[in-house]
Amino acid sequence: MPEAISHMLEPHSALYLDTRPHVITEGSGIEVRDEDGQSFVDGVAGLWSVTLGYSEPRLVEAATRQMNKLPFYGSFNHRTNDVALALAADLVDIAPIPMGKVFFGNSGSDANDSAIKFARYYHWSQGRPERRKIISHSCGYHGTTLAAGSATGLPHIHHGFGLDTGDFLSAHCPNPLHPSSRGMSESEQVDWLMEDFENLIEEAGPETVAAFISEPILGAGGLIIPPAGYFARLQEILARHDILFIADEVITGYGRTGSMFATTEFGLSPDIITTAKGLSSSYLPISATLVGERVSAALAEGSKQIGTFGHGFTYSGHPVPAAVARETLAIVRERDIPGHVRDVAPHLARGLDKFRGSEAVRDVRGHGLLGGVEFDAAAVGREPGQLGQAVLRAAKERGLLLRAMGDTVVFAPPLIITGEQIDDLMERFTAAYHDVVDSPRLRQAA
């Protein structure tokens, strides 16, 4: 196809508005093909999300059956469809903590927006309308809508949009490599983070804070895995101040970490869990906000005072995405996808471990089928972010699609990937790494 400028306003794409995007046209298993017929291993599952791989026939059939039966019915005015009701029951059944209700939306962003609104509504119904503030991490990612974007701690999500950040507070990123924690042991770093978190609450006024939102593993902020003991200590502080805990499992939910939910693995006790991506293997847009019993009871009580619960979307509980989500959950359970992840994750861990101590590598980290290699651009005379992008370009030339946050290149392949396929993925990445690090041009720049 001839080069042409896209008429589409692409997400996160300001640098590319004057060139044609890389256009993907087909997908099967863990591979996709572009408009030129070139195949690529998809090392990031689309956007951390195509958990069951491409062209899974059972998901295609589920969508087709539902389109033929009932292509749409909404969920307003105490009327809904049978598929949404069944999916809500499925989710309550597999939830890691007792859940009262499930709210459906269309994306991770609107799931987190909803959770933030629910937290404020909860406190309002308890006679505490002044509790509006939300705490999140300085490196957390929760979406780009007005509230979720305000909770996201990445500067480029804020610039130019005039987000309402007055009610959003930023806690230190729990990154073991944080400059302020250099020389600390893991337990000392947790002590420092907890002291900072307590100070943040006290400065804001505990009586004004509604909720804390966090990913169990912080994804788009650089694949940050908090130090051991971090969440246990933090939850004690939240409970003491009656601050709700929202667990953002948009990336980690439905098997990515080797458990159905990372909440279980990390010993979390959230009041609300937000999910999307893997809920339908991203075949159709759907999100689910799982609301704990005490919060859902408060939402119901509050709605009685007003006469309605004034929140929802036209496509909340859309029957076609709900049908695909139900089939996705059925496959995840029947094929024991979390167990499969536990079986093959050591292949990814071994492949990543080979980069520890390698030239221009600052850190290596991973959990389940999430992995990251953080490069040190300054070590080879590059500006921040340049080395990560160079490795991405080299990987693409090797038939591998990855993603970089700054100089951290991340891996999040479809969960159906085999151990042998992971080994192949890592061989391609290793070759791409050497293409960049061993290049005469890079050494001249250094």
ZIPELIN-V366695 format. One record per pair of residues at least 24 apart in sequence whose ideal C-beta (glycine too) atoms are under 10 Angstrom apart, sorted by the first residue. I is the first residue (numbers start at 1). J is the second residue. Records with the same first field share a line. If there is no record, write none. Layout:
I=J ; J
This chain:
1=25 ; 35 ; 36
11=47 ; 144
12=144 ; 156 ; 157 ; 220
14=156 ; 160
22=396 ; 401
24=54 ; 401
26=54 ; 55
27=53 ; 54 ; 55 ; 414
28=53 ; 54 ; 55 ; 56
29=53 ; 54 ; 55 ; 56 ; 414 ; 416 ; 417 ; 418 ; 421
30=54 ; 413 ; 414 ; 415 ; 416 ; 417 ; 418 ; 421 ; 422 ; 424 ; 425
31=55 ; 399 ; 401 ; 414 ; 421
32=401
34=401
38=396 ; 399
39=399
40=395 ; 396 ; 398 ; 399 ; 400 ; 401 ; 402 ; 428
41=395 ; 398 ; 399 ; 400 ; 401 ; 402 ; 413 ; 414 ; 417 ; 421 ; 422 ; 424 ; 425 ; 428 ; 429
42=400 ; 401 ; 402 ; 412 ; 413 ; 414 ; 417 ; 425
43=371 ; 395 ; 400 ; 401 ; 402 ; 403 ; 409 ; 410 ; 411 ; 412 ; 413 ; 414 ; 417 ; 422 ; 425 ; 426 ; 428 ; 429
44=400 ; 401 ; 402 ; 403 ; 404 ; 409 ; 410 ; 411 ; 412 ; 413 ; 414
45=256 ; 277 ; 278 ; 281 ; 282 ; 369 ; 401 ; 403 ; 411 ; 412 ; 413 ; 414 ; 415 ; 416 ; 417
46=277 ; 281 ; 282 ; 401 ; 412 ; 414
47=108 ; 220 ; 251 ; 277 ; 282 ; 403 ; 412
48=108 ; 219 ; 220 ; 250 ; 251 ; 252 ; 256 ; 277 ; 278 ; 282 ; 369 ; 370 ; 403 ; 410 ; 412 ; 413
49=108 ; 250 ; 251 ; 254 ; 256 ; 276 ; 277 ; 278 ; 279 ; 280 ; 281 ; 282 ; 283 ; 412 ; 414
50=277 ; 278 ; 280 ; 281 ; 282 ; 283 ; 412 ; 413 ; 414 ; 415 ; 416
51=253 ; 254 ; 255 ; 256 ; 277 ; 278 ; 279 ; 280 ; 281 ; 282 ; 328 ; 331 ; 332 ; 337 ; 341 ; 369 ; 412 ; 413 ; 414 ; 415 ; 416
52=254 ; 255 ; 278 ; 280 ; 281 ; 282 ; 283 ; 327 ; 328 ; 331 ; 332 ; 335 ; 337 ; 414 ; 415 ; 416
53=281 ; 413 ; 414 ; 415 ; 416 ; 417
54=281 ; 282 ; 283 ; 414 ; 416
55=283
56=281 ; 283 ; 324 ; 327 ; 328 ; 331 ; 414 ; 416
58=324 ; 327 ; 328 ; 330 ; 331 ; 334
59=280 ; 281 ; 282 ; 283 ; 284 ; 323 ; 324 ; 325 ; 327 ; 328 ; 331
60=283 ; 324 ; 327
61=323 ; 324 ; 327
62=280 ; 283 ; 284 ; 320 ; 321 ; 322 ; 323 ; 324 ; 325 ; 326 ; 327 ; 328 ; 330 ; 331
63=280 ; 283 ; 284 ; 320 ; 321 ; 323 ; 324 ; 327
64=320 ; 323
65=320 ; 323 ; 327
66=284 ; 318 ; 319 ; 320 ; 321 ; 322 ; 323 ; 324 ; 326 ; 327
67=319 ; 320 ; 323
69=319 ; 320 ; 323
70=319 ; 320 ; 323
71=318 ; 319 ; 320
72=314 ; 315 ; 318 ; 319 ; 320
73=317 ; 318 ; 319
74=312 ; 313 ; 314 ; 315 ; 316 ; 317 ; 318 ; 319
75=103 ; 104 ; 312 ; 313 ; 314 ; 315 ; 316 ; 317 ; 318 ; 319 ; 322
76=312 ; 313 ; 314 ; 316 ; 317
77=308
80=104 ; 316 ; 317 ; 319 ; 322
81=317 ; 318 ; 319 ; 320 ; 322 ; 323
82=319 ; 322 ; 323
83=317 ; 318 ; 319 ; 320 ; 321 ; 322 ; 323 ; 324 ; 325 ; 326
84=286 ; 316 ; 317 ; 318 ; 319 ; 321 ; 322 ; 323 ; 325 ; 326
85=317 ; 322
86=319 ; 322 ; 323 ; 325 ; 326
87=279 ; 280 ; 286 ; 288 ; 317 ; 319 ; 321 ; 322 ; 323 ; 324 ; 325 ; 326 ; 328 ; 329
88=288 ; 290 ; 317 ; 322
89=326
90=288 ; 322 ; 325 ; 326 ; 329 ; 330 ; 333
91=273 ; 275 ; 279 ; 288 ; 289 ; 290 ; 325 ; 326 ; 329
92=290
93=329
94=254 ; 260 ; 261 ; 290 ; 329 ; 332 ; 333
95=260 ; 261 ; 263 ; 264 ; 273 ; 275 ; 288 ; 290 ; 292
96=247 ; 249 ; 253 ; 259 ; 260 ; 261 ; 262 ; 263 ; 264 ; 265 ; 268 ; 269 ; 270 ; 273 ; 290
97=247 ; 261 ; 263 ; 264 ; 268 ; 269 ; 270 ; 271 ; 273 ; 290 ; 292 ; 293
98=292 ; 293 ; 294
99=272 ; 273 ; 290 ; 291 ; 292 ; 293 ; 295 ; 296
100=290 ; 291 ; 292 ; 293 ; 294 ; 295 ; 296 ; 297 ; 298 ; 299 ; 300
101=289 ; 290 ; 291 ; 292 ; 293 ; 295 ; 296 ; 297 ; 299 ; 300
102=273 ; 275 ; 288 ; 289 ; 290 ; 291 ; 296 ; 317
103=272 ; 274 ; 287 ; 288 ; 289 ; 290 ; 291 ; 296 ; 299 ; 309 ; 311 ; 312 ; 313 ; 316 ; 317
104=279 ; 286 ; 287 ; 288 ; 289 ; 312 ; 313 ; 315 ; 316 ; 317 ; 318 ; 321 ; 322 ; 325
105=274 ; 276 ; 285 ; 286 ; 287 ; 288 ; 289 ; 311 ; 312 ; 313 ; 315 ; 316 ; 317 ; 318
106=276 ; 284 ; 285 ; 286 ; 287 ; 313 ; 314 ; 315 ; 316 ; 318 ; 321
107=143 ; 144 ; 145 ; 148 ; 250 ; 276 ; 277 ; 285 ; 286 ; 287
108=141 ; 142 ; 143 ; 144 ; 145 ; 148 ; 248 ; 249 ; 250 ; 251 ; 253 ; 274 ; 275 ; 276 ; 277 ; 279 ; 287
109=141 ; 142 ; 143 ; 144 ; 145 ; 146 ; 147 ; 148 ; 149 ; 152 ; 250 ; 274 ; 276 ; 287
110=143 ; 145 ; 147 ; 148 ; 274 ; 276 ; 285 ; 287 ; 289 ; 313 ; 315 ; 316
111=142 ; 143 ; 145 ; 148 ; 246 ; 248 ; 249 ; 250 ; 272 ; 273 ; 274 ; 275 ; 276 ; 279 ; 286 ; 287 ; 288 ; 289 ; 290
112=136 ; 141 ; 142 ; 143 ; 145 ; 147 ; 148 ; 149 ; 151 ; 152 ; 213 ; 246 ; 248 ; 250 ; 272 ; 274 ; 276 ; 287 ; 289
113=142 ; 143 ; 145 ; 146 ; 147 ; 148 ; 149 ; 150 ; 151 ; 274 ; 287 ; 289 ; 311
114=145 ; 147 ; 148 ; 272 ; 274 ; 287 ; 288 ; 289 ; 291 ; 311 ; 312 ; 313 ; 316
115=142 ; 147 ; 148 ; 151 ; 211 ; 213 ; 244 ; 246 ; 247 ; 248 ; 270 ; 271 ; 272 ; 273 ; 274 ; 289 ; 290 ; 291 ; 295
116=142 ; 145 ; 146 ; 147 ; 148 ; 150 ; 151 ; 167 ; 168 ; 210 ; 211 ; 213 ; 244 ; 246 ; 272 ; 274
117=147 ; 210 ; 289 ; 299 ; 310 ; 311
118=210 ; 211 ; 244 ; 246 ; 271 ; 272 ; 289 ; 291 ; 295 ; 296 ; 298 ; 299 ; 302 ; 309 ; 311
119=209 ; 210 ; 211 ; 212 ; 213 ; 243 ; 244 ; 245 ; 246 ; 271 ; 272 ; 295
120=147 ; 167 ; 210 ; 211 ; 244
121=210 ; 295 ; 298 ; 299 ; 302 ; 303 ; 306 ; 309 ; 310 ; 311
122=210 ; 211 ; 244 ; 271 ; 272 ; 291 ; 292 ; 294 ; 295 ; 296 ; 297 ; 298 ; 299 ; 301 ; 302
123=207 ; 208 ; 209 ; 210 ; 211 ; 242 ; 243 ; 244 ; 295 ; 298 ; 302
124=210 ; 298 ; 302 ; 305 ; 306
125=295 ; 297 ; 298 ; 299 ; 300 ; 301 ; 302 ; 303 ; 304 ; 305 ; 306
126=242 ; 294 ; 298 ; 301 ; 302
128=207 ; 208 ; 210 ; 242
129=210
130=205 ; 207 ; 208 ; 209 ; 210
131=205 ; 206 ; 207 ; 208 ; 209 ; 210 ; 211 ; 241 ; 242 ; 243 ; 244
132=166 ; 167 ; 168 ; 208 ; 209 ; 210 ; 211
133=166 ; 167 ; 168 ; 169 ; 201 ; 204 ; 205 ; 206 ; 207 ; 208 ; 209 ; 210 ; 211 ; 212 ; 243
134=167 ; 168 ; 169 ; 209 ; 210 ; 211 ; 212 ; 213 ; 243 ; 244 ; 246
135=168 ; 169 ; 170 ; 171 ; 197 ; 200 ; 201 ; 204 ; 209 ; 210 ; 211 ; 212 ; 213 ; 214 ; 234 ; 238 ; 243
136=168 ; 169 ; 170 ; 171 ; 211 ; 212 ; 213 ; 214 ; 215 ; 246 ; 248
137=170 ; 171 ; 172 ; 173 ; 174 ; 175 ; 212 ; 213 ; 214 ; 215 ; 218 ; 221 ; 224 ; 226
138=170 ; 171 ; 172 ; 173 ; 174 ; 175 ; 178 ; 218 ; 221
139=170 ; 171 ; 172 ; 173 ; 174 ; 175 ; 178 ; 215 ; 218 ; 219 ; 220 ; 221 ; 222 ; 224 ; 405
140=170 ; 171 ; 173 ; 174 ; 213 ; 214 ; 215 ; 218 ; 219 ; 220 ; 221 ; 224 ; 248
141=215 ; 218 ; 219 ; 220 ; 221 ; 222 ; 248 ; 250 ; 251 ; 405
142=213 ; 214 ; 215 ; 220 ; 246 ; 248 ; 250 ; 274
143=220 ; 248 ; 250 ; 274 ; 276 ; 287
147=213
148=213 ; 248 ; 250 ; 274
151=211 ; 212 ; 213 ; 214 ; 246 ; 248
152=213 ; 220 ; 221
153=218 ; 221
154=220 ; 221 ; 222 ; 405
157=220
167=204 ; 208 ; 209 ; 210
168=213
169=197 ; 200 ; 201 ; 203 ; 204 ; 208 ; 209 ; 212
170=200
171=196 ; 197 ; 199 ; 200 ; 201 ; 212 ; 214 ; 234
172=196 ; 197 ; 200
173=218 ; 221 ; 222 ; 224 ; 226
174=214 ; 218 ; 224 ; 225 ; 226 ; 227 ; 230 ; 231 ; 234
175=218 ; 221 ; 222 ; 223 ; 224 ; 225 ; 226 ; 227 ; 363 ; 365 ; 374
176=224 ; 225 ; 226 ; 227 ; 363 ; 365
177=222 ; 224 ; 362 ; 363 ; 365 ; 374
178=224
181=227
184=227
185=227
186=227 ; 228 ; 229 ; 230
187=227 ; 228 ; 229 ; 233
188=227
189=226 ; 227 ; 228 ; 229 ; 230
190=226 ; 227 ; 228 ; 229 ; 230 ; 231 ; 232 ; 233 ; 234
191=229 ; 233
193=226 ; 227 ; 229 ; 230 ; 233 ; 234
194=229 ; 230 ; 233 ; 234 ; 236 ; 237
197=230 ; 233 ; 234 ; 237 ; 238
198=234 ; 237 ; 240 ; 241
201=237 ; 238 ; 240 ; 241 ; 243
202=241
206=237 ; 240 ; 241 ; 242 ; 243
207=241 ; 242
209=238 ; 241 ; 242 ; 243 ; 244
210=242 ; 243 ; 244 ; 246
211=238 ; 243 ; 244 ; 245 ; 246 ; 270 ; 271 ; 272 ; 295
212=237 ; 238 ; 241 ; 243 ; 244 ; 245 ; 246 ; 247 ; 270 ; 271
213=244 ; 245 ; 246 ; 247 ; 248 ; 270 ; 272 ; 274
214=245 ; 246 ; 247 ; 248 ; 268 ; 270
215=247 ; 248 ; 249 ; 250 ; 251 ; 252 ; 262 ; 274
216=247 ; 248 ; 249 ; 251 ; 252 ; 253 ; 256 ; 257 ; 261 ; 262 ; 263 ; 264 ; 265 ; 266 ; 267 ; 268 ; 270 ; 367
217=249 ; 251 ; 252 ; 256 ; 257 ; 262 ; 265 ; 266 ; 365 ; 366 ; 367 ; 368 ; 370 ; 372
218=248 ; 251 ; 405
219=248 ; 250 ; 251 ; 252 ; 256 ; 370 ; 372 ; 403 ; 405 ; 410 ; 412
220=251 ; 403 ; 405 ; 410
221=405 ; 406 ; 408
222=363 ; 365 ; 372 ; 374 ; 404 ; 405 ; 406 ; 407 ; 408 ; 410
223=251 ; 363 ; 365 ; 366 ; 367 ; 370 ; 371 ; 372 ; 373 ; 374 ; 403 ; 405 ; 408 ; 409 ; 410 ; 411 ; 412
224=365 ; 372 ; 405 ; 408
225=266 ; 365 ; 366 ; 367 ; 370 ; 372
226=266
228=266
229=267
230=266
231=263 ; 266 ; 267 ; 268 ; 269 ; 270
232=266 ; 267 ; 268 ; 269
234=268
235=267 ; 268 ; 269 ; 270
238=269 ; 270 ; 271
239=269
243=271
244=270 ; 271 ; 272 ; 292 ; 294 ; 295
245=269 ; 270 ; 271 ; 272 ; 273 ; 292
246=270 ; 271 ; 272 ; 273 ; 274 ; 289 ; 295
247=271 ; 272 ; 273 ; 274 ; 275 ; 290
248=272 ; 273 ; 274 ; 275 ; 276
249=273 ; 274 ; 275 ; 276 ; 277 ; 278 ; 279 ; 288 ; 290
250=274 ; 275 ; 276 ; 277 ; 278 ; 279 ; 287
251=275 ; 276 ; 277 ; 278 ; 370 ; 412
252=277 ; 278 ; 367 ; 368 ; 370
253=277 ; 278 ; 279 ; 288 ; 290
254=278 ; 279 ; 280 ; 281 ; 325 ; 328 ; 329 ; 332 ; 337 ; 338 ; 415
255=332 ; 333 ; 335 ; 336 ; 337 ; 338 ; 339 ; 340 ; 341 ; 342 ; 368 ; 369 ; 415
256=337 ; 338 ; 341 ; 367 ; 368 ; 369 ; 370 ; 412 ; 415
257=338 ; 341 ; 342 ; 345 ; 367 ; 368 ; 369 ; 370
258=337 ; 338 ; 339 ; 340 ; 341 ; 342 ; 343 ; 344 ; 345 ; 367 ; 368 ; 369 ; 370 ; 415
259=338 ; 339 ; 341 ; 342 ; 368
260=329 ; 332 ; 333 ; 337 ; 338
261=290 ; 338
262=367 ; 368 ; 370
263=290
264=338
265=338 ; 367 ; 368
266=367
270=295
271=295 ; 296
272=296
275=325
277=412
278=325 ; 328 ; 329 ; 332 ; 337 ; 414 ; 415
279=321 ; 322 ; 324 ; 325 ; 326 ; 328 ; 329 ; 332
280=320 ; 321 ; 322 ; 323 ; 324 ; 325 ; 326 ; 327 ; 328 ; 329
281=324 ; 325 ; 327 ; 328 ; 331 ; 332 ; 414 ; 415 ; 416
282=324 ; 328
283=320 ; 321 ; 324 ; 325 ; 327 ; 328
284=318 ; 320 ; 321 ; 322 ; 323 ; 324 ; 325 ; 328
285=315 ; 318 ; 321
286=315 ; 316 ; 317 ; 318 ; 320 ; 321 ; 322 ; 323 ; 324 ; 325 ; 328
287=313 ; 316 ; 321 ; 325
288=317 ; 322 ; 325
331=416
332=415
335=415 ; 416
337=369 ; 415 ; 416
338=368 ; 415
340=369 ; 415 ; 416 ; 417 ; 418 ; 419
341=368 ; 369 ; 370 ; 415 ; 416 ; 417
342=368 ; 369
343=418 ; 419
344=368 ; 369 ; 413 ; 415 ; 416 ; 417 ; 418 ; 419 ; 420 ; 421 ; 422 ; 423
345=369 ; 370 ; 371 ; 419 ; 422
346=419 ; 422
347=417 ; 418 ; 419 ; 420 ; 421 ; 422 ; 423 ; 425 ; 426
348=411 ; 412 ; 413 ; 417 ; 419 ; 422 ; 423 ; 425 ; 426
349=422
350=419 ; 422 ; 423 ; 426
351=411 ; 422 ; 423 ; 424 ; 425 ; 426 ; 427 ; 429 ; 430
352=411 ; 426 ; 429
354=426 ; 430 ; 433
355=409 ; 426 ; 429 ; 430 ; 433
358=430 ; 433 ; 434 ; 437
359=433 ; 434 ; 437 ; 438
360=387 ; 391 ; 407 ; 433 ; 436 ; 437 ; 442 ; 446
361=387 ; 407 ; 433 ; 437
362=387 ; 407 ; 408
363=408
365=408 ; 410
366=410 ; 411
368=412 ; 415
369=411 ; 412 ; 413 ; 414 ; 415 ; 417 ; 422
370=410 ; 411 ; 412 ; 413
371=409 ; 410 ; 411 ; 412 ; 413 ; 422 ; 426 ; 429
372=403 ; 404 ; 405 ; 408 ; 409 ; 410 ; 411 ; 412
373=402 ; 404 ; 407 ; 408 ; 409 ; 410 ; 411 ; 429 ; 433
374=404 ; 405 ; 406 ; 407 ; 408 ; 409 ; 410
375=404 ; 406 ; 407 ; 408 ; 409 ; 433 ; 436 ; 437
376=407
377=406 ; 407
378=407 ; 446
379=437 ; 446
380=436 ; 437 ; 439 ; 442 ; 443 ; 445 ; 446
381=442 ; 443 ; 444 ; 445 ; 446
382=407 ; 436 ; 442 ; 445 ; 446
383=407
386=442 ; 445
387=436 ; 437 ; 442
388=436
389=436
390=432 ; 433 ; 435 ; 436 ; 437 ; 439 ; 441 ; 442
391=429 ; 432 ; 433 ; 435 ; 436 ; 437
392=432 ; 436
393=432 ; 435 ; 436
394=428 ; 429 ; 431 ; 432 ; 433 ; 434 ; 435 ; 436 ; 437 ; 439
395=425 ; 428 ; 429 ; 431 ; 432 ; 433 ; 435 ; 436
396=428 ; 432
397=428 ; 431 ; 432 ; 435
398=425 ; 427 ; 428 ; 429 ; 430 ; 431 ; 432 ; 433 ; 435
399=424 ; 425 ; 428 ; 432
400=424 ; 425 ; 426 ; 427 ; 428 ; 429 ; 431 ; 432
402=428 ; 429 ; 432
409=433
